[in-house]
Amino acid sequence: MEAAHQALQIHGGYGIMSEFAVSRAFGDAKVLEIVEGTSEIQRMIISRELPAQ
């Protein structure tokens, strides 16, 4: 998500135009973040699983 956000910032106004891959990459990254959960939630899930091993 961070890389897509930085790419969007670099491209400025062109980064939000749907014709450019940057916009699609940012949208895909945001959807995956929503579906998979935030990094804090992912860390909690991983930390719960580690002691079980």
mmCIF file of the N, C-alpha and C atoms, coordinates in Angstrom:
data_MODEL
# 
_entry.id   MODEL 
# 
loop_
_atom_site.group_PDB 
_atom_site.id 
_atom_site.type_symbol 
_atom_site.label_atom_id 
_atom_site.label_alt_id 
_atom_site.label_comp_id 
_atom_site.label_asym_id 
_atom_site.label_entity_id 
_atom_site.label_seq_id 
_atom_site.pdbx_PDB_ins_code 
_atom_site.Cartn_x 
_atom_site.Cartn_y 
_atom_site.Cartn_z 
_atom_site.occupancy 
_atom_site.B_iso_or_equiv 
_atom_site.pdbx_formal_charge 
_atom_site.auth_seq_id 
_atom_site.auth_comp_id 
_atom_site.auth_asym_id 
_atom_site.auth_atom_id 
_atom_site.pdbx_PDB_model_num 
ATOM 1   N N  . MET A 1 1  ? 0.821   -1.177  0.000   1.00 0.00 ? 1  MET A N  1 
ATOM 2   C CA . MET A 1 1  ? 0.000   0.000   0.000   1.00 0.00 ? 1  MET A CA 1 
ATOM 3   C C  . MET A 1 1  ? 0.871   1.248   0.000   1.00 0.00 ? 1  MET A C  1 
ATOM 4   N N  . GLU A 1 2  ? 1.945   1.222   0.781   1.00 0.00 ? 2  GLU A N  1 
ATOM 5   C CA . GLU A 1 2  ? 2.815   2.398   0.878   1.00 0.00 ? 2  GLU A CA 1 
ATOM 6   C C  . GLU A 1 2  ? 3.460   2.722   -0.466  1.00 0.00 ? 2  GLU A C  1 
ATOM 7   N N  . ALA A 1 3  ? 3.922   1.701   -1.180  1.00 0.00 ? 3  ALA A N  1 
ATOM 8   C CA . ALA A 1 3  ? 4.546   1.937   -2.490  1.00 0.00 ? 3  ALA A CA 1 
ATOM 9   C C  . ALA A 1 3  ? 3.539   2.524   -3.472  1.00 0.00 ? 3  ALA A C  1 
ATOM 10  N N  . ALA A 1 4  ? 2.324   2.016   -3.461  1.00 0.00 ? 4  ALA A N  1 
ATOM 11  C CA . ALA A 1 4  ? 1.287   2.539   -4.357  1.00 0.00 ? 4  ALA A CA 1 
ATOM 12  C C  . ALA A 1 4  ? 0.949   3.982   -3.992  1.00 0.00 ? 4  ALA A C  1 
ATOM 13  N N  . HIS A 1 5  ? 0.915   4.283   -2.712  1.00 0.00 ? 5  HIS A N  1 
ATOM 14  C CA . HIS A 1 5  ? 0.630   5.650   -2.265  1.00 0.00 ? 5  HIS A CA 1 
ATOM 15  C C  . HIS A 1 5  ? 1.739   6.603   -2.698  1.00 0.00 ? 5  HIS A C  1 
ATOM 16  N N  . GLN A 1 6  ? 2.989   6.184   -2.563  1.00 0.00 ? 6  GLN A N  1 
ATOM 17  C CA . GLN A 1 6  ? 4.098   7.036   -2.982  1.00 0.00 ? 6  GLN A CA 1 
ATOM 18  C C  . GLN A 1 6  ? 4.082   7.254   -4.492  1.00 0.00 ? 6  GLN A C  1 
ATOM 19  N N  . ALA A 1 7  ? 3.773   6.209   -5.253  1.00 0.00 ? 7  ALA A N  1 
ATOM 20  C CA . ALA A 1 7  ? 3.681   6.348   -6.708  1.00 0.00 ? 7  ALA A CA 1 
ATOM 21  C C  . ALA A 1 7  ? 2.579   7.329   -7.082  1.00 0.00 ? 7  ALA A C  1 
ATOM 22  N N  . LEU A 1 8  ? 1.484   7.268   -6.375  1.00 0.00 ? 8  LEU A N  1 
ATOM 23  C CA . LEU A 1 8  ? 0.375   8.194   -6.613  1.00 0.00 ? 8  LEU A CA 1 
ATOM 24  C C  . LEU A 1 8  ? 0.814   9.630   -6.329  1.00 0.00 ? 8  LEU A C  1 
ATOM 25  N N  . GLN A 1 9  ? 1.560   9.832   -5.264  1.00 0.00 ? 9  GLN A N  1 
ATOM 26  C CA . GLN A 1 9  ? 2.054   11.164  -4.922  1.00 0.00 ? 9  GLN A CA 1 
ATOM 27  C C  . GLN A 1 9  ? 3.029   11.686  -5.978  1.00 0.00 ? 9  GLN A C  1 
ATOM 28  N N  . ILE A 1 10 ? 3.882   10.818  -6.483  1.00 0.00 ? 10 ILE A N  1 
ATOM 29  C CA . ILE A 1 10 ? 4.864   11.221  -7.490  1.00 0.00 ? 10 ILE A CA 1 
ATOM 30  C C  . ILE A 1 10 ? 4.173   11.651  -8.781  1.00 0.00 ? 10 ILE A C  1 
ATOM 31  N N  . HIS A 1 11 ? 3.149   10.916  -9.182  1.00 0.00 ? 11 HIS A N  1 
ATOM 32  C CA . HIS A 1 11 ? 2.467   11.205  -10.440 1.00 0.00 ? 11 HIS A CA 1 
ATOM 33  C C  . HIS A 1 11 ? 1.472   12.354  -10.327 1.00 0.00 ? 11 HIS A C  1 
ATOM 34  N N  . GLY A 1 12 ? 1.148   12.767  -9.135  1.00 0.00 ? 12 GLY A N  1 
ATOM 35  C CA . GLY A 1 12 ? 0.248   13.899  -8.942  1.00 0.00 ? 12 GLY A CA 1 
ATOM 36  C C  . GLY A 1 12 ? -1.121  13.661  -9.548  1.00 0.00 ? 12 GLY A C  1 
ATOM 37  N N  . GLY A 1 13 ? -1.611  14.629  -10.309 1.00 0.00 ? 13 GLY A N  1 
ATOM 38  C CA . GLY A 1 13 ? -2.944  14.542  -10.908 1.00 0.00 ? 13 GLY A CA 1 
ATOM 39  C C  . GLY A 1 13 ? -3.097  13.382  -11.867 1.00 0.00 ? 13 GLY A C  1 
ATOM 40  N N  . TYR A 1 14 ? -2.007  13.035  -12.559 1.00 0.00 ? 14 TYR A N  1 
ATOM 41  C CA . TYR A 1 14 ? -2.079  11.899  -13.480 1.00 0.00 ? 14 TYR A CA 1 
ATOM 42  C C  . TYR A 1 14 ? -2.276  10.588  -12.716 1.00 0.00 ? 14 TYR A C  1 
ATOM 43  N N  . GLY A 1 15 ? -1.844  10.553  -11.473 1.00 0.00 ? 15 GLY A N  1 
ATOM 44  C CA . GLY A 1 15 ? -1.958  9.336   -10.684 1.00 0.00 ? 15 GLY A CA 1 
ATOM 45  C C  . GLY A 1 15 ? -3.385  8.938   -10.371 1.00 0.00 ? 15 GLY A C  1 
ATOM 46  N N  . ILE A 1 16 ? -4.315  9.898   -10.420 1.00 0.00 ? 16 ILE A N  1 
ATOM 47  C CA . ILE A 1 16 ? -5.705  9.569   -10.107 1.00 0.00 ? 16 ILE A CA 1 
ATOM 48  C C  . ILE A 1 16 ? -6.549  9.313   -11.351 1.00 0.00 ? 16 ILE A C  1 
ATOM 49  N N  . MET A 1 17 ? -5.943  9.495   -12.525 1.00 0.00 ? 17 MET A N  1 
ATOM 50  C CA . MET A 1 17 ? -6.681  9.246   -13.763 1.00 0.00 ? 17 MET A CA 1 
ATOM 51  C C  . MET A 1 17 ? -6.763  7.743   -14.013 1.00 0.00 ? 17 MET A C  1 
ATOM 52  N N  . SER A 1 18 ? -7.934  7.259   -14.335 1.00 0.00 ? 18 SER A N  1 
ATOM 53  C CA . SER A 1 18 ? -8.147  5.814   -14.472 1.00 0.00 ? 18 SER A CA 1 
ATOM 54  C C  . SER A 1 18 ? -7.376  5.207   -15.636 1.00 0.00 ? 18 SER A C  1 
ATOM 55  N N  . GLU A 1 19 ? -6.893  6.019   -16.567 1.00 0.00 ? 19 GLU A N  1 
ATOM 56  C CA . GLU A 1 19 ? -6.145  5.498   -17.705 1.00 0.00 ? 19 GLU A CA 1 
ATOM 57  C C  . GLU A 1 19 ? -4.733  5.054   -17.323 1.00 0.00 ? 19 GLU A C  1 
ATOM 58  N N  . PHE A 1 20 ? -4.258  5.475   -16.180 1.00 0.00 ? 20 PHE A N  1 
ATOM 59  C CA . PHE A 1 20 ? -2.898  5.173   -15.778 1.00 0.00 ? 20 PHE A CA 1 
ATOM 60  C C  . PHE A 1 20 ? -2.862  4.001   -14.797 1.00 0.00 ? 20 PHE A C  1 
ATOM 61  N N  . ALA A 1 21 ? -1.808  3.201   -14.914 1.00 0.00 ? 21 ALA A N  1 
ATOM 62  C CA . ALA A 1 21 ? -1.658  2.008   -14.073 1.00 0.00 ? 21 ALA A CA 1 
ATOM 63  C C  . ALA A 1 21 ? -1.512  2.366   -12.596 1.00 0.00 ? 21 ALA A C  1 
ATOM 64  N N  . VAL A 1 22 ? -1.005  3.553   -12.308 1.00 0.00 ? 22 VAL A N  1 
ATOM 65  C CA . VAL A 1 22 ? -0.813  3.961   -10.911 1.00 0.00 ? 22 VAL A CA 1 
ATOM 66  C C  . VAL A 1 22 ? -2.144  3.981   -10.175 1.00 0.00 ? 22 VAL A C  1 
ATOM 67  N N  . SER A 1 23 ? -3.153  4.510   -10.823 1.00 0.00 ? 23 SER A N  1 
ATOM 68  C CA . SER A 1 23 ? -4.478  4.571   -10.209 1.00 0.00 ? 23 SER A CA 1 
ATOM 69  C C  . SER A 1 23 ? -5.018  3.175   -9.934  1.00 0.00 ? 23 SER A C  1 
ATOM 70  N N  . ARG A 1 24 ? -4.844  2.284   -10.888 1.00 0.00 ? 24 ARG A N  1 
ATOM 71  C CA . ARG A 1 24 ? -5.317  0.900   -10.706 1.00 0.00 ? 24 ARG A CA 1 
ATOM 72  C C  . ARG A 1 24 ? -4.537  0.201   -9.599  1.00 0.00 ? 24 ARG A C  1 
ATOM 73  N N  . ALA A 1 25 ? -3.222  0.416   -9.546  1.00 0.00 ? 25 ALA A N  1 
ATOM 74  C CA . ALA A 1 25 ? -2.401  -0.216  -8.506  1.00 0.00 ? 25 ALA A CA 1 
ATOM 75  C C  . ALA A 1 25 ? -2.817  0.272   -7.123  1.00 0.00 ? 25 ALA A C  1 
ATOM 76  N N  . PHE A 1 26 ? -3.076  1.574   -6.998  1.00 0.00 ? 26 PHE A N  1 
ATOM 77  C CA . PHE A 1 26 ? -3.500  2.115   -5.707  1.00 0.00 ? 26 PHE A CA 1 
ATOM 78  C C  . PHE A 1 26 ? -4.856  1.545   -5.309  1.00 0.00 ? 26 PHE A C  1 
ATOM 79  N N  . GLY A 1 27 ? -5.781  1.479   -6.256  1.00 0.00 ? 27 GLY A N  1 
ATOM 80  C CA . GLY A 1 27 ? -7.107  0.922   -5.972  1.00 0.00 ? 27 GLY A CA 1 
ATOM 81  C C  . GLY A 1 27 ? -7.035  -0.531  -5.557  1.00 0.00 ? 27 GLY A C  1 
ATOM 82  N N  . ASP A 1 28 ? -6.216  -1.311  -6.273  1.00 0.00 ? 28 ASP A N  1 
ATOM 83  C CA . ASP A 1 28 ? -6.055  -2.725  -5.925  1.00 0.00 ? 28 ASP A CA 1 
ATOM 84  C C  . ASP A 1 28 ? -5.439  -2.882  -4.540  1.00 0.00 ? 28 ASP A C  1 
ATOM 85  N N  . ALA A 1 29 ? -4.429  -2.075  -4.239  1.00 0.00 ? 29 ALA A N  1 
ATOM 86  C CA . ALA A 1 29 ? -3.775  -2.160  -2.934  1.00 0.00 ? 29 ALA A CA 1 
ATOM 87  C C  . ALA A 1 29 ? -4.747  -1.803  -1.818  1.00 0.00 ? 29 ALA A C  1 
ATOM 88  N N  . LYS A 1 30 ? -5.579  -0.797  -2.049  1.00 0.00 ? 30 LYS A N  1 
ATOM 89  C CA . LYS A 1 30 ? -6.546  -0.384  -1.026  1.00 0.00 ? 30 LYS A CA 1 
ATOM 90  C C  . LYS A 1 30 ? -7.580  -1.481  -0.784  1.00 0.00 ? 30 LYS A C  1 
ATOM 91  N N  . VAL A 1 31 ? -8.057  -2.098  -1.860  1.00 0.00 ? 31 VAL A N  1 
ATOM 92  C CA . VAL A 1 31 ? -9.035  -3.179  -1.715  1.00 0.00 ? 31 VAL A CA 1 
ATOM 93  C C  . VAL A 1 31 ? -8.424  -4.340  -0.949  1.00 0.00 ? 31 VAL A C  1 
ATOM 94  N N  . LEU A 1 32 ? -7.191  -4.704  -1.284  1.00 0.00 ? 32 LEU A N  1 
ATOM 95  C CA . LEU A 1 32 ? -6.537  -5.803  -0.570  1.00 0.00 ? 32 LEU A CA 1 
ATOM 96  C C  . LEU A 1 32 ? -6.329  -5.468  0.898   1.00 0.00 ? 32 LEU A C  1 
ATOM 97  N N  . GLU A 1 33 ? -6.019  -4.220  1.194   1.00 0.00 ? 33 GLU A N  1 
ATOM 98  C CA . GLU A 1 33 ? -5.853  -3.815  2.592   1.00 0.00 ? 33 GLU A CA 1 
ATOM 99  C C  . GLU A 1 33 ? -7.170  -3.963  3.347   1.00 0.00 ? 33 GLU A C  1 
ATOM 100 N N  . ILE A 1 34 ? -8.261  -3.599  2.713   1.00 0.00 ? 34 ILE A N  1 
ATOM 101 C CA . ILE A 1 34 ? -9.571  -3.705  3.355   1.00 0.00 ? 34 ILE A CA 1 
ATOM 102 C C  . ILE A 1 34 ? -9.953  -5.167  3.554   1.00 0.00 ? 34 ILE A C  1 
ATOM 103 N N  . VAL A 1 35 ? -9.724  -5.986  2.536   1.00 0.00 ? 35 VAL A N  1 
ATOM 104 C CA . VAL A 1 35 ? -10.109 -7.399  2.601   1.00 0.00 ? 35 VAL A CA 1 
ATOM 105 C C  . VAL A 1 35 ? -9.244  -8.156  3.600   1.00 0.00 ? 35 VAL A C  1 
ATOM 106 N N  . GLU A 1 36 ? -7.935  -7.922  3.562   1.00 0.00 ? 36 GLU A N  1 
ATOM 107 C CA . GLU A 1 36 ? -7.015  -8.666  4.421   1.00 0.00 ? 36 GLU A CA 1 
ATOM 108 C C  . GLU A 1 36 ? -6.908  -8.082  5.819   1.00 0.00 ? 36 GLU A C  1 
ATOM 109 N N  . GLY A 1 37 ? -7.323  -6.863  6.002   1.00 0.00 ? 37 GLY A N  1 
ATOM 110 C CA . GLY A 1 37 ? -7.210  -6.211  7.302   1.00 0.00 ? 37 GLY A CA 1 
ATOM 111 C C  . GLY A 1 37 ? -5.991  -5.309  7.348   1.00 0.00 ? 37 GLY A C  1 
ATOM 112 N N  . THR A 1 38 ? -6.000  -4.395  8.276   1.00 0.00 ? 38 THR A N  1 
ATOM 113 C CA . THR A 1 38 ? -4.876  -3.470  8.397   1.00 0.00 ? 38 THR A CA 1 
ATOM 114 C C  . THR A 1 38 ? -3.641  -4.207  8.888   1.00 0.00 ? 38 THR A C  1 
ATOM 115 N N  . SER A 1 39 ? -2.505  -3.566  8.767   1.00 0.00 ? 39 SER A N  1 
ATOM 116 C CA . SER A 1 39 ? -1.258  -4.202  9.185   1.00 0.00 ? 39 SER A CA 1 
ATOM 117 C C  . SER A 1 39 ? -1.266  -4.509  10.682  1.00 0.00 ? 39 SER A C  1 
ATOM 118 N N  . GLU A 1 40 ? -1.943  -3.689  11.476  1.00 0.00 ? 40 GLU A N  1 
ATOM 119 C CA . GLU A 1 40 ? -2.010  -3.953  12.914  1.00 0.00 ? 40 GLU A CA 1 
ATOM 120 C C  . GLU A 1 40 ? -2.780  -5.243  13.191  1.00 0.00 ? 40 GLU A C  1 
ATOM 121 N N  . ILE A 1 41 ? -3.870  -5.444  12.477  1.00 0.00 ? 41 ILE A N  1 
ATOM 122 C CA . ILE A 1 41 ? -4.661  -6.660  12.667  1.00 0.00 ? 41 ILE A CA 1 
ATOM 123 C C  . ILE A 1 41 ? -3.881  -7.875  12.179  1.00 0.00 ? 41 ILE A C  1 
ATOM 124 N N  . GLN A 1 42 ? -3.168  -7.733  11.065  1.00 0.00 ? 42 GLN A N  1 
ATOM 125 C CA . GLN A 1 42 ? -2.356  -8.836  10.569  1.00 0.00 ? 42 GLN A CA 1 
ATOM 126 C C  . GLN A 1 42 ? -1.278  -9.202  11.585  1.00 0.00 ? 42 GLN A C  1 
ATOM 127 N N  . ARG A 1 43 ? -0.671  -8.198  12.216  1.00 0.00 ? 43 ARG A N  1 
ATOM 128 C CA . ARG A 1 43 ? 0.338   -8.474  13.247  1.00 0.00 ? 43 ARG A CA 1 
ATOM 129 C C  . ARG A 1 43 ? -0.271  -9.223  14.427  1.00 0.00 ? 43 ARG A C  1 
ATOM 130 N N  . MET A 1 44 ? -1.486  -8.845  14.829  1.00 0.00 ? 44 MET A N  1 
ATOM 131 C CA . MET A 1 44 ? -2.145  -9.534  15.941  1.00 0.00 ? 44 MET A CA 1 
ATOM 132 C C  . MET A 1 44 ? -2.415  -10.991 15.582  1.00 0.00 ? 44 MET A C  1 
ATOM 133 N N  . ILE A 1 45 ? -2.873  -11.238 14.368  1.00 0.00 ? 45 ILE A N  1 
ATOM 134 C CA . ILE A 1 45 ? -3.163  -12.606 13.936  1.00 0.00 ? 45 ILE A CA 1 
ATOM 135 C C  . ILE A 1 45 ? -1.890  -13.438 13.929  1.00 0.00 ? 45 ILE A C  1 
ATOM 136 N N  . ILE A 1 46 ? -0.810  -12.883 13.388  1.00 0.00 ? 46 ILE A N  1 
ATOM 137 C CA . ILE A 1 46 ? 0.463   -13.606 13.337  1.00 0.00 ? 46 ILE A CA 1 
ATOM 138 C C  . ILE A 1 46 ? 0.987   -13.861 14.740  1.00 0.00 ? 46 ILE A C  1 
ATOM 139 N N  . SER A 1 47 ? 0.888   -12.874 15.629  1.00 0.00 ? 47 SER A N  1 
ATOM 140 C CA . SER A 1 47 ? 1.402   -13.055 16.988  1.00 0.00 ? 47 SER A CA 1 
ATOM 141 C C  . SER A 1 47 ? 0.625   -14.116 17.753  1.00 0.00 ? 47 SER A C  1 
ATOM 142 N N  . ARG A 1 48 ? -0.651  -14.280 17.455  1.00 0.00 ? 48 ARG A N  1 
ATOM 143 C CA . ARG A 1 48 ? -1.441  -15.336 18.108  1.00 0.00 ? 48 ARG A CA 1 
ATOM 144 C C  . ARG A 1 48 ? -1.039  -16.713 17.609  1.00 0.00 ? 48 ARG A C  1 
ATOM 145 N N  . GLU A 1 49 ? -0.651  -16.810 16.344  1.00 0.00 ? 49 GLU A N  1 
ATOM 146 C CA . GLU A 1 49 ? -0.308  -18.098 15.750  1.00 0.00 ? 49 GLU A CA 1 
ATOM 147 C C  . GLU A 1 49 ? 1.099   -18.559 16.113  1.00 0.00 ? 49 GLU A C  1 
ATOM 148 N N  . LEU A 1 50 ? 2.021   -17.647 16.346  1.00 0.00 ? 50 LEU A N  1 
ATOM 149 C CA . LEU A 1 50 ? 3.404   -18.025 16.613  1.00 0.00 ? 50 LEU A CA 1 
ATOM 150 C C  . LEU A 1 50 ? 3.571   -18.880 17.865  1.00 0.00 ? 50 LEU A C  1 
ATOM 151 N N  . PRO A 1 51 ? 2.987   -18.530 19.013  1.00 0.00 ? 51 PRO A N  1 
ATOM 152 C CA . PRO A 1 51 ? 3.163   -19.380 20.198  1.00 0.00 ? 51 PRO A CA 1 
ATOM 153 C C  . PRO A 1 51 ? 2.589   -20.790 20.018  1.00 0.00 ? 51 PRO A C  1 
ATOM 154 N N  . ALA A 1 52 ? 1.613   -20.942 19.144  1.00 0.00 ? 52 ALA A N  1 
ATOM 155 C CA . ALA A 1 52 ? 1.003   -22.255 18.935  1.00 0.00 ? 52 ALA A CA 1 
ATOM 156 C C  . ALA A 1 52 ? 1.950   -23.217 18.230  1.00 0.00 ? 52 ALA A C  1 
ATOM 157 N N  . GLN A 1 53 ? 2.932   -22.685 17.557  1.00 0.00 ? 53 GLN A N  1 
ATOM 158 C CA . GLN A 1 53 ? 3.867   -23.559 16.840  1.00 0.00 ? 53 GLN A CA 1 
ATOM 159 C C  . GLN A 1 53 ? 4.897   -23.989 17.796  1.00 0.00 ? 53 GLN A C  1 
# 
